[in-house]
Amino acid sequence: MIPEFDENGNLPPGVHFCEWEEFVERFGNNFKRQRMINGLELAMTQLKAADVEQFT
């Protein structure tokens, strides 16, 4: 779950895990952001297809 923004409009510090749908709903609130999210989704799909592993 993505926490609420603080009084300055920022997320609290830390790593916040969520489902993709929640991310899109929370941050895809205008055309420019929707285009950036679509590009991010395409990049993730292509990385997965290329068998790129996640590094932590």
Sequence and secondary structure as in RCSB ss.txt:
>XXXX:A:sequence
MIPEFDENGNLPPGVHFCEWEEFVERFGNNFKRQRMINGLELAMTQLKAADVEQFT
>XXXX:A:secstr
      TTS   SS     HHHHHHHH  SHHHHHHHHHHHHHHHHHHHTT     
